[in-house]
Amino acid sequence: MTDVDLMLLFLVQIIVILGACKVVGWFGSKFLGQTQVVMEMVTGVILGPSCFGAFFPKLQAWVFPAAAIAKVGGVPVKHPSMTVLYVVAQLGLVLYMFTVGLEFNVALISKRAKGVISVSMAGIVLPFTLGAILAVGLINGGYHDLFAANVSVSEAALYMGAAMCITAFPMLARILVERGIAQTTMGTLALGAGAADDVTAWALLAIVLASYKHEAKFAIFAIVGGTLFAILNFTVGKKLMRVLSKGVEEGQPLSQGTFLTTMLFLFCGAYITDAIGVYAVFGAFMVGAAMPRGKLIKQLRDRIEPLTVSCLLPFFFVYSGLNTKFGLLNTPALWFICLLACAAAMIGKFGGCTLAAKAAGESWRSASAIGTLMNARGLMELIILNIGRQQHVISDTLFTILVIMAIVTTLMASPLFKAILGADPGKTVRELEGIPDPALAVGA
């Protein structure tokens, strides 16, 4: 394939992805009460092999030629267009999570540290325990083939626990931003707890892979490296960024040089966290959260957010959806296991986080809303599942079961969130917290 052919195919993919996201997003918003971000996840599944590929296999294979086209040294090589899609998807996610970090109120979370810790711990301990119990039960019940043959019981328990702990952090963040409550106490509590849960889940995954590969350094790099990066980012990095923002805070417009330097900070952070095994999204988020509050973040958001949200971020959801498949659950027993997985996920995450948020001082209404958001797993779950499948920790059948669990818990989040907080969640939260509308205006 020539460079010109690759470019033409990529333009076709852009048209298909953005067009499908627009149509499915409109349908979901009008008839299902779903947010755009949730429907973008559904769009990815629709454009994948289980829907688009099932009804129009030749057309789907032409638009998204994901199958191996050659072998180099016996190793299948994917079509180059999928590599391009992957890069664009990751770029969109990194830029978006940076803008979420810009919205993140670190000062507010320090006042709610007790609540964040309690909700985060509840969102880890209970679902992890239920996931581990389920994994042990499956192996002891004769379903060891749901895991790879050389996976131990402890490794299976750790992996299932980590998979249950995941929160759809990017999705949670976007829902809060779309509803205008990212900067409220409730929103910050949910963001902080979601971020902590996902970092913990990735650390657990690192331990599983280290044990599976017999490489302790894999886990050490992820846990110790991530902690050191966070400390340096919020100390040395924050001071450097404060110097960077000085001119803008004095009334000068955001210069090209300042913008370029900020992007350099962003992508260095994303690279470091990805290289140590935590994931690029957290580096981008932490760099954004460390930026000094004031005029700089407003100007950065105005430059980055429109293109990122409208054109780049959908590629992340669609690319992930292209790698998911359904149809392997062909016995009642497997469907029962699927129901058990969904029940364990919902009881562990929704139940645990709701009770913890209530104990931290939230009203039952706010606590239930936080539990609902924390229960959504989204494509962060799909990422950890794909890693498990690629590393031969789980079988395709268990992968399918957990994908269904991720979709169910994600699709139920928006309707429940709206049912709990009403048609205008932002207004309800402001009333509950006694915050006047001007305090939450964009750029405030």
Secondary structure, DSSP 8 states (H G I E B T S, - for coil): --HHHHHHHHHHHHHHHHHHHHHHHHHIIIII---HHHHHHHHHHHTSTTTHHHHSHHHHHHHS--SEEEEETTEEEE-HHHHHHHHHHHHHHHHHHHHHHHH--HHHHHHTHHHHHHHHHHHHHHHHHHHHHHHHHHHHTT-GGGB-TT--HHHHHHHHHHHHH---HHHHHHHHHHTT-TTSHHHHHHHHHHHHHHHHHHHHHHHHHHHHHT-HHHHHHHHHHHHHHHHHIIIIIHHHHHHHTHHHHTT----HHHHHHHHHHHHHHHHHHHHTTS-HHHHHHHHHHHS-SSHHHHHHHHHHHHHIIIIIHHHHHHHHHHT-------SHHHHHHHHHHHHHHHIIIIIHHHHHHHHTT--HHHHHHHHHHHH--HHHHHHHHHHHHHTTSB-HHHHHHHHHHHHHHHHTHHHHHHHHH-S-HHHHHHHHHT--GGGGSTT-
